[in-house]
Amino acid sequence: MSTVQIRDAQAEDSALILRFVRELARYEKAEHEVTATQADIEASIFGDGSTVRALVCEADGEPIGFAVYFFNYSTWQGRRGLYLEDLYVTPERRGSGAGKALLKHLAGIAVAAGCGRFEWSVLDWNEPAIKFYESIGARAKTEWVGYQLAGPALEAFSKP
């Protein structure tokens, strides 16, 4: 069994991250929704003032997954939290411990940064992910329903 290594992503990883984003979107049946370009990834994650961070997971010197995260804030806790935007491991490496290693690494970042929580979302049909998350002690939120404004709805609502 190969050893999983996790490192901070660099701007040179932008094409790799975009490739993984597209693979994740394909798995989630939403590849048509990916509009990001390599330049978008590089500017938004690695550009000046970016609050987004990324990790690359490797085994045997080959990239096998990634995670993108940022810090949010809880007024109730008076502390920041860590929000995991995306986590992906290539299909052939699932079950190897890479996903768990990425989550443990992120949990360590959250604890070191004094975060009061570590959060993410999962599609309601993704049973393998849900079972995995529950196996490590994560629990689905109850009472809270996520909302978003995007695309034309965001544009329309922003107008005076």
N, C-alpha and C positions, 0 to 999 in steps of 0.2 A: 504494500500500500504506500502510495506516495504521500509526502508531507505537504500540507497545504500552507502556503505563505500568503500573507496579506500585507499590502503596501499602500501608501498614499499614492493616488493617481497623480500623474503629471500631465501637463498640456499635450505632450507627445502621445498620450493615451486617448485623445479625443476621438479618433477614428474607431478605436477599439470600443470605447464606451458607446458610441453611436451604433456600432454593430450589435452590441449586447442589448441596447435599447430596442432596436428593431426585432431582435430575436424574442425578447420579452413580450413586445407588443403582438408579435405573431402568435405566441403561446396564449396570450390573453384575448385573441381573436379581434385585435384592434390595430393591426399594422397600418391600416389606411389612415389612422389618426396621427401617426408620427410625421411631423412636419419639420422637425429639427434637422439642421445640417451639421456637418463637422465644425464649421465656423461658429455656429450657434452654441454647440457644446463647449468649444474652447473658450468662447467669450463669457458664457454664463457660469461655467464652473471655475475657470482658471483666470478670468479677467480681473483687473483691478477692482477692488471693492466687492467682489463676489462673497456671498455668505454661504455658498454651496460648497460641499466637499465630496470627494469621491475616493473610493478604495478599489483596488484591483486584487483579485484573488488568483493565485497561480499554483499550479502543481506540475512538477517535473519541468519547471522553467517555462511552462505554457500558461497563458491566461485562460481561466476557466469560469470566471464570474466577476461581478462587480457589485458595488453598493453606492448609492448617492444619498446624501443626508444633509440636513441643516439643523440649526438650533432654532427652536420656537420659544414661547414664553407662556407661563401660567400665572395669571394674576392671583389665583387662589393659593398657589404655593409660594408665590413671590420668588420663583426660581425659573430658570430656563429648562427646557426639555430638549431631547433629541428626537427629530422626526426623520424616519427612514422613508425616503421617497421611492426608491427602487432597490430591490435586491434580486439578483439573477445568477443562476449557476447553469452552465450548459447541460443539456439533457443527459449526455453520456457521463457526466460527473455528479449527477444527483445521487444522493445516498452515500456519498464518499465522506461526508462530514464537512464539506466546504460551506454549505449554507449555515450550519450551526457555528462554524468557526467565524464566519462573517458577523453573525449576530452577537456572538460572545465578544468579538473585537469591538463592535459598536457599543455594546453594553459597558465595556471597559472605558471607552471614550466618554460615555454619558456619566459614569460614576466619577471619573477623573475631573470632569468639567462641572461637577456639582449639580447635575441635572436631577430634577425631581421625578422625571418619567422618561420613558423611551417608547415611542409610539410608531405605528404604521397602519396601513390599511391592506385588506386582502379582498379579492372578489368573492362574493358569497358562494359561487359555484366551485371554487378552488379547494376541494376537500383535502387533497394531499397537503397543501400549505397550511390549511386550518388545523389539521391533525398534528402536523409538525409543530406549529406555534403553541398549541395547547400542551404538547408533550414537554415543552421547556418552561411551562408555567405562565405563558401569556394567556390573557382572557379577552374575549370579545367585549367591546363596550356595549352596554345596554343603555337605553334611553336616548343616547346621542345619535343623530343621523347626520351624515356629512352632506353638505351642499356646496355647490360651486357655480360661479358665473364664468362662462367662457365664450369665446368666439363672438358671433353676432349679438348674443344676449348681453355680454359684457359691454360691448361697444354701445349698444342701445341704452343700457342703464346708465352709462357714464355721462351721457349727454344731459345738459341742464334742462 
